[in-house]
Amino acid sequence: MNPSKYNNIQVALHWVVALLVLFMLVMGTFVLAQTPNSDPSKLTALRGHMVFGSVILLLTLLRLVWRRKSVQPDHAETGNALLDKLGVAAHYGLNLLTLLAAASGIGLALQAGLPRIVFGGQGILPSDFWAFTPRIAHGILTKLLAALIALHVVGALYHQFIIKDRLFGRIWFGKRDM
Ligand code: HEM
């Protein structure tokens, strides 16, 4: 029989990555993208964004490896086959979009020569990033990710409060019973 909940490492990784991604979506949209490249504070904002974005990529890869190596609880069920399939697809989608969002950010940074400018203090920022194709991909992927996170939260709340199956207990700390 599969365990009743995720293990504590998975729980910790889930919530750390979730908080980091939310922080990045909000700061990326409302601060970073709104600050002109000519503003001196842009370098500091980019530094933080690039570091946190790379940490998200590493932690997500670690999370996926850990997932493969440990025994998982069964997929949560709603009693509706279509909703259950949507739930499984949403989990794949969240992982894929997180990886692609981070990868497109890194692609953009490399194409625009940001590591040298932002961390090495050599050269100046281009007037904006829109001439680089990964900028367009990064904008679209991060918006899709935000939309899927919203759906994921609605799904989790549906389980918790409508079906009342105490889904949150599966992704919180504690002992697992088989
Ligand atoms: C999953 C991780 C990441 C998330 C959630 C994220 C989120 C965002 C968001 C929401 C924006 C603004 C998009 C828009 O409004 O069009 C943005 C812009 C940007 N991101 Fe990321 N990002 C991530 C990873 C990265 C990484 C790893 C790098 C580079 C190493 C990076 C570099 C950039 C750059 C250069 C911009 C453009 C800022 C501008 O146009 O002024 N991002 N990011």
Residues whose N, C-alpha, C, O or C-beta is under 5 A from the ligand:
A	BS01	HEM	V21 M24 L25 G28 T29 L32 A33 T35 H49 M50 G53 S54 I56 T98 A101 A102 G105 I106 L108 A109 F129 G139 T142
